Amino acid sequence: FRVHTGLVIPGTVVLRTRAPAGGWQWFPPRQYALMARLVRASNFGGPMVRINRSAIAGPSLGRGRLEYVWVEGHRGPDEPNVPDLNVALSGGNGAEVFGCRINSSAGWTNILANGMSAGAECKQISIRKNLITEYTSCHSKPDGPQLWSDGISNSCENAVIEDNQIVDVTDVGIVIYRGTESTTQRSIARRNSLLSSGNAAWAALVADPMFGPSTREYDFTGTRFEDNLIWS
C-alpha cells in the first residue's frame, strides 16, 4: 500500500496483517515478506503512521495498536527539511507496536512515543518484538542530507521497550527522554539487541533530559536498561 499522507490509527483500533486461514501459528513472527507493507510514496511531512488517542468522557485513552505490519519509510529523494519519522504513538494508555518490521526513516526516528513533555498523557505503552533497520539510509554518507535517525525515541513516562532488534541506526538505538518537572520517567528497555555494523551511530542506549536549563532537574527514578545486547 503506497501511503501519500499520514495514516491515522484511532485509539482502540488495531491495524494488523490478516492472519492466514490456519491461524497465527502459520504466521511466524519473522516472516516479514508475508506482512502487509506500507510504503512512503512521497516526501510529505510528519509521521507515516500515527497511533492517536481517543478522548472519552474526559480521559485520554489509547489502546491503538500496530501489529505484524511492514512500514517502509524511505522512498524518493531525501529532503533534509522534512521530518519523515515512520511511526508515532501520540500518548494515551495501552498503545502498542508489536511484531512489525520498520525501516529506513527519512527523518529523526523510526518509532516515537510521546508523553507529558509533549503535552500527551501517557501510560503503559509497549514497543515489543519489532525489527528496526536503517542500513539502507544515506543519512550519514558524505553525499547524503546529513540527517540522524534513532531506532526508538520514547518520552512516555511508563513505557516497556523489549525484545526488539535494531540494526544500523545512525543516531541512537533506544533513547528514553525526560518527562516533565512534575512527572517521573519510569520506562524500561530490556532484552533488546542492537547491532551497528555498517552505519556509524552515536550511541546504543541513552537516557536524555533533552538539554533542559541547568536549573531544572528531571526525575528518571525507575528507568531501567536491562539485559540488552550491543554489538558494535
Protein Blocks (a to p, Z undefined) as FASTA:
>chain_A
ZZfbdcdddehiacdddddfkojklmcfklmklpccdddfbdcedjfbdcddddeehiac
ehiacehiacdfbgcjddfkbccbfbdceejehiacehiacehiabfbfbdcddfknopa
cehiacehiacdfklpcklgmklnoiacdfbdcfbfbbcdehiacehiakbfbdcddfdf
kbccfbdcehiacddfkbccfbfbdcdehhpafkbccdfehiacehiacdZZ
